[in-house]
């Protein structure tokens, strides 16, 4: 969905389960980390996880700017973080299932 919304092509998508690519783009980020929440990495190499990553993505995708404006407000941000954690902890992993994270 983000790929379709990114009509200015400002996002670069990477498979974080590819250890070599993950190390190149976000040194120190482990597979265990990425299985808990998604990460956005800015051009300076700073990492933003979970809801903060979502807001960072909203910053560069114009159609998502309303989420950035509303989602950064006090109270809304805390609620957004809680909702993100709930969704992430209940997500269904698709694709290969060859490691301890599948259980």
C-alpha positions as CSV (number, residue, x, y, z in Angstrom):
1,X,0.0,0.0,0.0
2,X,2.8,2.4,0.8
3,X,4.4,1.7,-2.5
4,X,1.3,2.9,-4.3
5,X,0.9,6.0,-2.1
6,X,4.6,7.0,-2.7
7,X,3.9,8.5,-6.1
8,X,7.0,10.8,-5.6
9,X,9.2,7.8,-5.1
10,X,10.7,9.0,-1.9
11,X,10.7,5.7,-0.1
12,X,13.0,2.8,-0.6
13,X,11.7,-0.6,0.5
14,X,14.1,-3.2,1.8
15,X,13.6,-6.8,3.1
16,X,14.9,-6.5,6.6
17,X,15.2,-10.2,6.9
18,X,18.1,-10.0,4.4
19,X,21.0,-9.7,6.9
20,X,23.5,-8.1,4.6
21,X,21.1,-5.5,3.4
22,X,19.9,-4.7,6.9
23,X,23.5,-4.3,8.1
24,X,24.3,-2.0,5.2
25,X,21.2,0.2,5.7
26,X,20.8,0.0,9.5
27,X,23.9,-1.4,11.2
28,X,23.1,-2.9,14.6
29,X,19.5,-3.5,13.8
30,X,18.8,-7.2,14.5
31,X,16.3,-9.6,13.0
32,X,14.7,-9.8,16.4
33,X,14.2,-6.0,16.4
34,X,12.5,-6.0,13.0
35,X,10.2,-8.9,14.0
36,X,8.7,-6.7,16.7
37,X,8.1,-3.5,14.7
38,X,8.9,-2.0,11.3
39,X,11.7,0.5,10.9
40,X,12.2,3.6,8.8
41,X,15.7,4.8,8.2
42,X,16.2,8.4,7.2
43,X,19.1,9.7,4.9
44,X,21.2,10.5,7.9
45,X,20.9,6.8,9.0
46,X,18.7,7.5,12.0
47,X,16.2,4.7,12.8
48,X,12.6,5.2,13.7
49,X,10.7,2.2,14.9
50,X,7.0,1.4,15.1
51,X,4.6,4.3,15.3
52,X,7.5,6.8,15.1
53,X,8.6,5.0,11.8
54,X,5.0,5.4,10.5
55,X,5.1,9.2,11.3
56,X,8.5,9.4,9.6
57,X,7.1,7.8,6.5
58,X,4.1,10.2,6.6
59,X,6.6,13.1,6.6
60,X,7.8,12.3,3.1
61,X,4.6,11.0,1.5
62,X,2.4,14.0,0.8
63,X,-0.9,12.1,0.9
64,X,-0.1,11.0,4.4
65,X,0.7,14.5,5.8
66,X,-2.7,14.6,7.7
67,X,-1.6,11.5,9.6
68,X,1.6,13.3,10.5
69,X,-0.1,16.5,11.7
70,X,-2.8,14.7,13.7
71,X,-0.6,11.7,14.8
72,X,2.0,14.0,16.4
73,X,-0.4,15.7,18.8
74,X,0.0,14.9,22.5
75,X,-2.4,12.2,23.5
76,X,-2.9,11.1,19.9
77,X,0.7,10.0,19.6
78,X,0.4,7.9,22.8
79,X,-2.8,6.3,21.5
80,X,-1.1,5.7,18.1
81,X,1.8,4.0,19.8
82,X,-0.5,1.8,21.8
83,X,-2.5,0.9,18.7
84,X,0.6,0.2,16.7
85,X,2.0,-2.1,19.4
86,X,-1.3,-4.0,19.5
87,X,-1.5,-4.4,15.7
88,X,2.2,-5.4,15.5
89,X,1.9,-8.0,18.2
90,X,-1.1,-9.6,16.5
91,X,0.1,-9.5,12.9
92,X,0.2,-12.6,10.8
93,X,3.6,-13.3,9.3
94,X,3.3,-14.2,5.6
95,X,5.9,-16.0,3.5
96,X,8.6,-18.3,4.7
97,X,8.5,-19.7,8.2
98,X,11.9,-21.1,9.0
99,X,12.9,-19.6,12.3
100,X,12.0,-19.1,15.9
101,X,10.1,-15.9,15.2
102,X,7.3,-17.9,13.6
103,X,6.3,-19.5,16.8
